[in-house]
Amino acid sequence: MEPATDNTTTMQEFCDAYKVTATAQQVSTNPNCSADEWHKGASHWLVTLSFSGRAESFHYSQGAAHRRWKLVLYGAPDWAKKECPKPGQPPRNVSVDLAAALEKYSEATPPEAADVLGCLVSDASSAENCATLDEFADEMGFGPDIPRTLPATFESIRRNSVKVRRLLGSLFEQAQAAEW
């Protein structure tokens, strides 16, 4: 199946059509993130995207609510069991606070290829449209108050941009057009 060439293709359809796959290994931290409260509660991954005989690895983080139930809820409180539609599935409408309370009954959900690729392509588009850190800060809505971590973030995004372009080759622009 060839994805449509207009903007109606989703990132999932793009990944399915071109057989972009992801393998994810959970890691303790993401060297590209600051050590704030969000980072402490997030799950961090080293994700390898593969496409057409090529592969590139990227650090990727996702929020605390990206979890699925462990297969055994033995001993879980009744309120936790009510939130569990079925083992192995994600909890229903879980807030960050509830996700923290459910941590021992759930596990981090590995990211999907479409989610990782969508983030990378979106980040690359933002960084590539900015020639300087100041332009990038404006693009991100910071204005003159640049956070101390933004220069490292900008450089990390630029390095990842090179890697994702190398991975996708001539299909990078088509991935940019995909809805995500």
N, C-alpha and C positions, 0 to 999 in steps of 0.2 A: 504494500500500500504506500503510495506516495502522498505525503501531506500536501494540503492545498498551499498554494504560493501566496495567498492573501493572509490577512491577519486573523483568520478564523481558526487556524491551527492552534491547539493548546500545546503546552510544553510536554504534557504526557503523550499526546499524539506524535509529537516530534520524536520523543525518545523511543516510543514503540515502533514507529515507522523506520527509524534509522538504527534501531537496536543499540541505543545508548544504555549502558548498564552501570550499576553502582555496586561496589562492595564497601562495607563500612566496618571499621574496627573502632570500638569505643576507646577513647583515651582520657586521661585525667584532666587535661586542660587544652585550651586553644591558644597557642602563642600569639595569635593575632588579636586577641581580646584583652581588654583591660580587666583587672581583678575587682570588678564591682559586684554588687549583690546579684545582678542578673547572671553574671558569669558563674558565680558560686552555685546557683541552683540549676543551671543549664546542663545539658548533656553535650559532650564534646566528642567529635568523631574525626578520624582520618579516613576520608572517602576517596576511593579510586574510581574515577569515571573511565569507562572503556568504550571505544567507538572505532570501528573499522580497522582493527588491528593496532590501534594506538591506545595509550592509557596515560592519565595524569592524576596525581594525588593532590588533595586539597584538605585543609583543616576546615571543619564545618561545625557550627554549634546551633542548638535549637533549645527553645524554652522548656522549663520544667514540666509543663503540661503535656508534652509529647511523650506519652507513656502508654503502655499496654499492660493488661493484667497478666500476672504470672499464672501458670497453669493450675496452681493449687492455692486456694484461698482458705485452706483449713486454718481455723483459729482466728480468721479475720472477724472484726466486729460486724454486726448486722448492717450498720450503715454503709460499710465498705462493700458488702455483698450486694446491697441494693443498687449501688453505682455500677456494678459489673454486669454488662449485658451478656457476656460469655467469655470464658478464659481465652487469652490471646488477642482479645479485641481491645480497642481504646476505651477508656472510661467515657461516660456521657457528660458533656458540659462541665468540665473540671476547671476550677479556678486554680491559680498558682498556689494559693494557700491549701486548697484541698489536695492538690497534687503532692505537696510536701507531706501532708498527713498520710497519704496513701503510698508513700515511697516504698515501704517494706512489702507491700502487696502488689507492686507493679514494677516494671522495668522500662528503661529508656527505649523508645522505638527507633530503630535505625532509619536514617533518612532515605528517601527514595531518589532515584536518579533525576526525575523531573524537578523535584524541589531544589536539589543542589545545583543543577544546571541553571534553573531559573534564577536563583540568587546570583550565581557567578556571572551570567550574561547581563543581568540587570546592573550589578556592581560595575562590570566592565564598561557598560554603556555610559554610566555616570562618570567614571574616572576618565574615560577616553575623550569625553566632551569638555574636559577641563585641562587646560595647559599648566595651571599652577595650583598649589595647595590653597591659595586664597579663593580661586574660582571654585575649587571642590568644596571648600567650607561654605561658600555662598549657595552652591547647588544643594548641599545637605541641610541648609537652613541655619547655619551657625553665624553667618555674618562675621563681624570682626572678633567675636569671642570664640576663638578656636580652642577646643579642648586640647590638653597636652598630648592626648593619645592619637589625635587626628593625623598628624604626619605619618606615624607608623601604619595607621589604617590605610591611608592613601597609597603608600608604597606597597603594602600587602595586596591591595586591590589591583594595582598596576601589574605586579608580578603574576597574580592569578589571571589577569586579563590576557597576558602573553600565553600562559599555559592553556587556557580554554580556547583561544584562537588556534593554537597549534593542534589541539585535540580535534576541533571541528573543521578546521580548514575552511574551504569555500562555503560551508553550510552555516558559518557563524551568523551571518546576516539573517538567514532564515530562522535561526534560533532566536535572534533578537525580535523578530516579528511575531513569534509565538506568544499567545496569551498565557499568562502565568498567574 
